[in-house]
């Protein structure tokens, strides 16, 4: 490739070739008065031009011209070893900056320098997209559609339908960014309407036409970024609970997203009440008569907890738990309810039914279940149709940025592009190169759609500790074992009481209750044959530990059964988690306590209730899990006080695991009816039995 260059001089609009040696003077006639003006050529200035061009172009000149720098005989002055486009890329900007004007010989394509005149025109719009056309506005305010070649752009030149344009550094940076967002070679860019960050940036730079739509999207972005001043809404009248200030703010945010047809992720820390904020939103829609049909998908182990919370806080919601063998198999029947609650597993099995429906909301509880975009769970959820979407998770990212892509792809499809483009734009720069700019750009894009509050951020609104009863539901294999045991012991205890009386039956009742508790906890500790039977408590603990550790918290796990602690210990060893351990056989406890208190990576402490419930200061923990409830609340309180005591600087959240429809739930219900028992149960398990009549005892086995 070569480039033939002719050089012309401009003397008061008289254009002459540089190699014109005939004229030392030029003559210009005034058309109005006929006066002829004599113009003397400036030899000194022309030599300076010659020297400057030689300096700028010296590398290319030396390649082909050798000692003949200037040619006065041929049709060109300079011969360069590069094509015209490469000449513009390498030298165009520098020459134009010095006042040179560059033209093509046929004059069909002009060359100019754009200075901040890059612009975008909205040419198409639909429910999810804005389609914009990239244009350049030249010095004469003429629009020129551009053609993109990324390699040229990086060097500061773009080709248009009319010619070539040299662009400035800020425009190079902007087009480079837009190229990553999908700018095509014809200058057309499709912008997701969810990409409020990008729309706002183009708007602020005055380079997108400001119609009603772009203005509204820009205002929406500003509101979402000013969370503290987001529109407040009246709380639902029939919501049976008092929201803390931060929970009210969370409800305002959810309601705001709903009204603007946006989808978001409520990513508050565990224990901050994502459930109650969600139910508040649904109750609000119920009262506005816009509830329609909604679908909540949750892990099996939390279905019962949702049912409990609905009955407690939003009892007017008409809901259906779609789970188990007798579940509905006709889509039309779902239309009788405000809310369908199902598990991820059941959803996969019944996707043919669910895919027939158009939901108002699809809500994902523990949304980290869809973190793998290649999983069947993710693919199943993506099939569902809805107007609104909401995800609830304390860990929107557990391991890598691709998990965030999965969350956003469910909530706001195409916001982050294809998974392939996302990897190149964000995963590689952030995870492998620690690119701060890419990380900040991604944060700005997703920021409007994720609300995350940590415990320390809202501590002023929270009590010093919060106790949460977490209701869990057994899978079928565990449930069947429990039902058989329950029926057997109910019949046996009834016979014993009838023959011996309550006072003489205490040891048998305690033994029966103990066996039932063991089956509810972990069937394998009740009978060796049950080692392969599932445990809903262990399933929940595995999920919760991953979340607690990923959020950099520390946790105490209490059980009265050493066998349970050993089973948990096996799991921790398998996962290679650092932990401390104390039961009644451990004589020297100081090392375990010191390691837990002082070592950052030691985040888990396993303790038996009696051995670890007294005489220990464990204020580095801010979570406590009571794996199996004690008959005596005072023992539990002593255990909780290992973390919740003077010196604790963080709010302590206590989770008490209760298996629904088992002896554990019955005890809690009984204590609620007979509140005096809570203060009376002080030291011995059989103290409970002394305060119960036959009807109370048999109720435990129902």
SVG drawing of the C-alpha trace seen along z (x, -y; Angstrom):
<svg xmlns="http://www.w3.org/2000/svg" viewBox="-60 -49 80 100">
<polyline fill="none" stroke="black" stroke-width="0.4" points="0.0,0.0 1.2,-3.5 -0.2,-7.0 0.5,-9.7 0.3,-13.2 0.0,-16.6 0.6,-19.7 -1.3,-22.9 -0.9,-26.4 -3.7,-28.7 -3.0,-32.4 -6.2,-34.3 -8.3,-31.6 -5.9,-31.3 -4.9,-27.7 -1.6,-26.7 0.5,-23.5 3.5,-23.6 5.8,-22.7 4.6,-25.6 7.9,-27.4 6.6,-29.7 4.9,-32.2 6.6,-34.3 3.6,-36.6 -0.1,-35.8 -2.9,-38.1 -6.4,-38.3 -9.1,-40.5 -11.8,-42.0 -15.1,-41.1 -16.9,-44.2 -14.5,-47.0 -12.1,-45.2 -9.0,-46.1 -6.3,-43.6 -4.4,-42.6 -0.8,-41.4 0.2,-38.7 3.8,-37.9 4.6,-34.3 6.2,-33.7 9.2,-31.6 10.3,-31.5 6.9,-30.2 6.8,-27.6 10.2,-26.3 9.0,-25.9 6.0,-23.9 8.4,-21.7 10.6,-21.2 7.6,-20.4 6.2,-17.9 9.6,-16.2 9.8,-16.0 6.2,-14.6 6.5,-12.2 10.2,-11.3 9.7,-7.6 7.5,-7.0 9.5,-9.3 12.7,-7.4 11.1,-4.1 10.5,-5.0 12.0,-8.4 15.5,-7.9 17.3,-11.1 14.6,-12.6 12.3,-14.1 10.4,-16.3 9.3,-15.5 8.7,-18.5 8.2,-16.4 5.6,-13.8 1.9,-14.2 2.7,-13.9 5.0,-15.7 5.3,-12.9 5.2,-9.1 4.4,-7.3 4.6,-3.6 1.1,-3.3 -2.5,-3.5 -4.6,-6.7 -6.6,-5.4 -3.4,-4.5 -2.0,-7.9 -5.0,-9.6 -4.8,-7.3 -1.1,-8.0 -0.8,-11.6 -4.2,-13.1 -4.9,-14.5 -1.4,-16.0 -1.7,-17.7 -5.2,-19.1 -4.0,-20.4 -1.3,-22.4 -3.9,-23.9 -3.5,-21.6 -6.6,-20.7 -6.7,-17.2 -8.8,-16.2 -9.1,-13.2 -8.3,-13.7 -11.8,-12.9 -13.3,-15.2 -16.2,-12.7 -15.1,-12.1 -14.2,-15.0 -11.9,-14.8 -12.5,-16.9 -11.9,-17.0 -14.8,-16.5 -14.4,-18.2 -17.0,-17.0 -19.6,-16.6 -20.3,-12.9 -24.1,-12.4 -26.7,-9.7 -30.2,-9.8 -33.0,-7.6 -34.4,-5.9 -36.5,-3.1 -38.0,-2.2 -39.9,0.7 -40.7,2.0 -37.2,3.2 -34.8,1.4 -33.8,-2.0 -32.1,-1.8 -29.8,-4.7 -27.9,-5.8 -24.4,-7.2 -23.9,-10.5 -21.2,-13.1 -22.2,-16.8 -19.6,-18.7 -18.6,-22.3 -21.4,-23.2 -24.0,-21.4 -24.4,-18.7 -25.3,-15.2 -23.2,-12.4 -23.8,-8.8 -20.7,-7.0 -19.4,-3.5 -17.4,-1.8 -14.1,-0.1 -12.8,0.5 -9.2,0.7 -9.4,-2.7 -11.3,-4.2 -8.5,-3.4 -6.2,-5.4 -8.6,-8.4 -10.4,-8.2 -13.8,-7.0 -15.2,-6.6 -18.6,-8.1 -20.8,-7.8 -19.4,-11.1 -15.7,-10.8 -13.3,-10.4 -13.4,-12.3 -10.6,-12.7 -12.0,-12.5 -10.7,-13.7 -9.6,-11.6 -12.9,-11.8 -14.8,-10.6 -12.3,-7.8 -12.9,-6.7 -16.7,-6.9 -16.9,-5.0 -14.5,-2.4 -16.9,-1.9 -20.0,-1.7 -18.3,0.8 -18.1,3.1 -21.8,2.4 -22.6,3.7 -22.1,0.8 -22.2,2.3 -20.1,1.4 -23.0,-0.5 -23.0,-2.8 -26.3,-1.4 -26.5,-0.6 -29.3,1.2 -29.4,0.0 -31.4,1.9 -33.8,-0.4 -32.7,1.2 -29.2,-0.2 -30.1,-3.5 -26.4,-4.2 -25.5,-4.3 -28.5,-6.3 -27.8,-8.8 -24.2,-9.2 -25.2,-9.9 -27.8,-12.3 -25.4,-14.2 -22.9,-14.6 -25.7,-16.1 -25.1,-13.5 -28.4,-11.7 -31.5,-13.5 -33.6,-14.5 -37.1,-13.3 -39.6,-12.4 -38.4,-8.8 -34.7,-9.5 -35.6,-12.3 -37.9,-9.9 -35.3,-7.2 -32.6,-9.7 -34.9,-10.9 -35.6,-7.4 -31.8,-6.7 -31.4,-9.8 -34.2,-8.7 -32.8,-5.2 -29.4,-6.6 -30.8,-8.9 -32.2,-6.0 -32.8,-8.1 -35.2,-10.4 -37.1,-7.8 -40.8,-8.3 -42.5,-7.2 -45.8,-5.2 -48.4,-4.5 -47.9,-1.2 -50.7,1.4 -53.5,1.0 -53.9,4.7 -50.2,5.5 -49.9,7.1 -46.4,5.9 -44.3,2.9 -41.5,2.3 -38.3,0.8 -37.1,-2.3 -34.8,-0.5 -37.5,2.1 -39.9,-0.7 -37.2,-2.1 -36.9,1.4 -40.7,1.5 -40.6,-2.0 -37.9,-0.8 -39.8,2.4 -42.9,0.4 -41.0,-2.2 -39.6,0.6 -43.1,2.0 -44.6,-1.3 -41.9,-1.9 -41.9,1.7 -38.4,2.4 -37.1,5.6 -34.7,5.8 -32.8,7.9 -33.3,7.3 -29.9,8.4 -30.0,7.5 -27.9,9.4 -29.4,12.5 -31.8,11.6 -32.8,8.1 -36.2,9.1 -36.3,9.7 -39.4,11.8 -41.4,9.2 -40.5,6.5 -41.7,8.7 -45.0,9.5 -45.6,5.9 -45.3,5.2 -47.7,8.0 -50.2,6.9 -50.0,3.4 -50.8,4.7 -53.7,6.7 -55.2,3.6 -54.8,1.7 -56.5,4.6 -53.5,5.1 -52.2,8.3 -53.2,10.6 -51.4,14.0 -47.9,14.2 -45.4,17.0 -42.8,17.5 -40.1,20.1 -38.1,21.1 -36.0,24.0 -38.1,26.8 -36.7,26.1 -38.1,22.5 -41.6,23.2 -43.1,23.6 -41.4,20.5 -43.1,18.5 -46.4,20.0 -45.8,19.0 -44.8,15.4 -47.8,14.9 -50.2,16.0 -48.5,13.7 -48.0,10.6 -50.2,10.7 -53.0,13.1 -55.4,11.7 -53.2,13.0 -54.8,16.0 -51.9,18.4 -51.3,22.0 -48.3,24.2 -47.7,26.1 -45.7,29.0 -46.1,32.7 -47.9,35.6 -51.4,34.0 -50.5,30.8 -52.7,29.2 -51.9,30.2 -54.2,27.8 -52.9,24.4 -56.4,22.8 -56.9,23.6 -53.9,21.4 -55.9,18.4 -58.0,18.6 -55.0,17.5 -53.0,14.3 -49.7,16.3 -48.5,19.7 -45.5,20.9 -43.5,23.8 -39.9,25.2 -37.2,25.1 -37.4,28.9 -41.2,28.9 -41.0,26.1 -38.7,28.2 -41.1,31.2 -44.2,29.1 -42.7,26.6 -45.2,27.6 -48.0,26.3 -46.3,23.1 -45.1,22.2 -48.8,21.8 -49.4,18.9 -48.6,15.2 -47.7,14.1 -47.7,10.6 -44.6,11.3 -42.1,14.1 -40.2,14.0 -37.1,16.0 -36.2,16.7 -32.6,17.7 -31.9,16.6 -28.4,17.9 -30.0,21.1 -29.9,19.7 -26.3,18.6 -25.2,21.1 -26.6,20.0 -26.0,23.5 -28.0,25.2 -31.4,26.7 -32.8,24.5 -31.8,21.3 -33.1,22.5 -36.4,23.5 -36.9,20.1 -36.1,18.3 -39.0,20.1 -41.5,18.5 -43.5,15.4 -44.2,12.4 -44.6,8.7 -42.4,8.2 -39.6,10.1 -37.9,9.9 -35.1,11.9 -34.2,12.3 -30.7,13.3 -28.1,12.3 -25.4,13.4 -26.0,12.1 -22.3,13.1 -20.8,16.0 -17.8,17.0 -17.5,15.0 -19.1,12.3 -20.9,14.8 -23.3,15.4 -24.2,11.7 -24.8,12.1 -27.3,14.9 -29.1,12.8 -29.4,9.8 -30.4,12.0 -33.3,13.3 -34.3,9.8 -33.5,7.6 -32.7,9.7 -30.0,8.3 -28.9,5.6 -25.4,7.2 -25.4,8.5 -24.7,12.1 -22.7,14.2 -19.9,14.3 -19.7,10.5 -20.0,10.2 -17.0,12.4 -14.8,10.3 -16.1,6.9 -16.2,7.7 -15.2,11.2 -11.7,11.2 -10.9,7.5 -12.2,7.7 -11.3,11.2 -8.0,11.6 -6.7,8.1 -8.3,6.3 -9.4,3.5 -10.9,0.8 -12.7,-1.0 -14.5,2.2 -15.5,2.9 -16.8,-0.6 -18.7,-0.5 -20.4,2.8 -21.3,1.4 -22.9,-1.6 -25.0,0.5 -26.4,2.9 -26.6,0.4 -30.2,-0.8 -31.4,2.8 -29.8,4.2 -30.6,3.0 -28.2,4.3 -28.0,3.3 -25.6,4.9 -26.3,5.3 -23.8,2.6 -25.4,0.2 -28.7,0.3 -27.6,1.1 -29.2,-2.1 -32.6,-0.8 -32.2,2.7 -32.3,4.2 -29.2,5.6 -30.3,9.1 -33.0,10.7 -34.3,14.2 -35.7,15.9 -37.6,19.2 -36.8,20.9 -39.4,23.5 -38.2,26.3 -40.0,29.0 -38.9,32.6 -38.5,34.3 -40.6,37.4 -38.1,40.0 -37.6,38.3 -41.3,37.5 -42.3,41.1 -39.9,42.3 -41.2,39.6 -44.9,40.5 -44.3,44.2 -42.4,43.4 -44.9,40.8 -47.9,43.2 -46.0,46.0 -45.1,43.8 -48.5,42.2 -50.2,45.6 -47.5,46.8 -47.6,43.7 -51.4,43.7 -51.3,47.3 -48.6,46.5 -50.5,43.5 -53.7,45.5 -52.0,48.2 -49.5,46.2 -50.7,42.6 -48.8,39.5 -46.5,39.3 -45.2,42.8 -44.9,42.5 -42.4,39.6 -39.4,41.7 -41.3,43.4 -42.7,40.1 -39.3,38.4 -37.7,41.4 -40.5,41.3 -40.1,37.6 -36.3,38.0 -36.7,40.6 -39.0,38.4 -36.7,35.4 -33.8,37.4 -35.8,38.4 -36.7,34.8 -33.0,33.7 -31.1,36.4 -32.7,39.8 -29.3,41.5 -28.8,40.8 -32.1,42.5 -31.3,45.7 -28.3,47.0 -30.6,48.1 -31.6,44.5 -28.1,43.2 -29.1,42.5 -32.3,40.7 -32.2,36.9 -32.2,34.3 -33.9,30.9 -31.9,29.3 -28.6,30.4 -29.7,29.2 -30.6,25.8 -27.3,25.6 -25.2,26.3 -26.9,23.4 -26.7,21.0 -23.1,21.7 -22.1,20.9 -23.9,17.6 -22.6,16.7 -19.0,17.4 -19.3,15.5 -20.6,12.5 -17.6,12.7 -19.6,13.3 -18.8,15.7 -21.3,18.2 -21.9,20.4 -23.7,23.7 -25.3,25.3 -26.7,28.8 -27.4,31.0 -26.4,34.1 -22.7,34.8 -23.6,37.1 -25.1,34.1 -21.9,32.0 -19.8,34.9 -21.9,35.1 -21.6,31.3 -17.9,31.6 -17.5,34.2 -19.2,31.8 -16.9,28.9 -13.9,31.1 -15.1,32.1 -15.6,28.4 -12.2,27.6 -13.7,24.9 -11.7,23.8 -13.6,24.2 -13.5,24.7 -15.1,27.4 -16.2,28.0 -18.3,30.7 -18.4,32.2 -15.3,34.3 -13.0,31.4 -11.1,30.4 -8.9,27.6 -11.2,25.2 -8.9,22.1 -7.2,23.0 -10.5,23.5 -11.9,20.2 -8.7,18.2 -8.5,19.5 -12.1,18.6 -11.9,15.2 -8.6,14.2 -8.2,16.0 -10.0,14.3 -10.4,17.5 -12.0,19.4 -15.6,18.5 -17.5,21.5 -17.7,22.8 -19.4,26.1 -20.6,26.3 -22.8,28.7 -25.5,26.7 -24.4,27.7 -20.6,27.6 -20.5,24.5 -23.4,22.6 -21.7,21.1 -18.4,19.4 -17.3,18.5 -17.0,15.1 -17.4,15.4 -18.1,11.9 -16.5,12.3 -19.6,14.2 -22.6,12.3 -24.7,15.3 -26.0,18.1 -27.7,21.3 -29.7,23.4 -29.7,26.6 -32.0,28.5 -34.2,26.6 -33.9,27.3 -36.9,28.0 -35.6,25.4 -35.4,21.9 -33.1,20.7 -30.4,23.1 -30.8,21.7 -30.6,18.1 -27.3,19.0 -26.0,20.3 -27.1,17.2 -25.4,15.0 -22.0,16.4 -22.1,14.0 -24.7,11.5 -22.9,9.9 -20.8,6.9 -18.1,6.4 -20.2,7.4 -20.1,4.6 -22.4,6.1 -26.0,7.1 -26.5,10.8 -28.9,12.8 -30.2,16.0 -31.7,18.8 -33.7,21.5 -34.3,24.5 -37.7,26.0 -39.0,28.9 -42.6,28.3 -45.2,30.8 -43.0,32.5 -42.6,32.7 -40.4,29.5 -43.2,27.4 -45.7,28.9 -43.5,27.9 -43.3,24.3 -47.1,24.2 -47.7,25.6 -45.3,23.2 -47.2,20.4 -50.5,21.5 -49.0,22.1 -46.6,19.2 -46.1,19.9 -44.1,23.0 -41.3,20.8 -40.4,19.5 -41.1,22.8 -38.8,25.0 -35.5,24.4 -33.3,27.4 -34.7,30.8 -36.4,32.1 -39.0,34.0 -40.1,30.7 -42.1,30.2 -44.0,33.5 -45.0,32.6 -46.9,29.6 -48.8,31.4 -52.0,33.3 -52.8,36.4 -54.4,34.3 -51.3,32.0 -49.0,35.0 -51.0,36.8 -51.2,33.5 -47.4,33.6 -47.8,36.8 -50.5,35.5"/>
</svg>
